[in-house]
Amino acid sequence: MRLLTDIIIAVDGYSSCGKSTLAKNLAHCLQYRHIDTGAMYRAVTYWCLENHFIKNNDIYTDAIVKRLNEIHIEFHFNALSQLNELWLNKKLLTNEIRTPIVSAYASQISQIPEVRQKMVQLQKQMGKNKRIVMDGRDIGTVVFPEAELKIFMTADPNIRAKRRLAELQEKGIDVTFDEVLKNIEERDYLDTHREISPLRKADDALVLDNSNMSKTEQLEWILKQIKKRFPYED
């Protein structure tokens, strides 16, 4: 499918809703670039842990801000895997940013004003030429309020926890359902109550509740919405 008009597609929603999977599959269908902004904040969190700026539940914000200029995040398309891969300071990151400890601190790190400012600036640059599917928490409200199509994803917390648990176990990460559910509930609270760019649905966003939908059904749903709104050719 090829869109005859270049657009920005913003995909926002709660954690573990499958935003990145849907955005990645959609980008592939449209031959667009996919940017996972959640991965960007996870990369910053990973960097903070590696540099011991997070210790014993304490976050050393001043030290993080002082050295923010050391963080360089890029996405490079891998033709072999057909994935847009995240590189932090010339290092490819994959499972390292999906561990429970990174998940536990990512929302808090994303609330640091200077971190958020740096990431939003980078995200805006990435979407300057459109033809992009970007997913996160504030894409349709802060990063690209002018996006031509906005999707807000949600699902039952227990279902999200089951999906997330399966993903982690598949990667060999030892964690319980209760731990995953607690992490999701805590992240939901932090994301919706933070002072800077809280998670909320944009007024013109389409809501996708995927509690009882397969990945294929979700992709078909959004492609149907796109076909209603924009000229295209198969």
Protein Blocks (a to p, Z undefined) as FASTA:
>chain_A
ZZfbdcddddeddehklmmmmmmmmmmmnopacddfklmmmmmmmmmmmnopagghiacf
klmmmmmmmpccdddddfklopacddeehiacfklmmcfklmmmmmmmmmpmklmmmmmm
mmmmmmmngoiacddjklmmmmmmmbfbdcdddddfklmmmmmmmmmmmnopacdfklmm
mmmmmmmmmmmmpmbhpacddfkbccddfklacfklmmmmmmmmmmmmpccdZZ
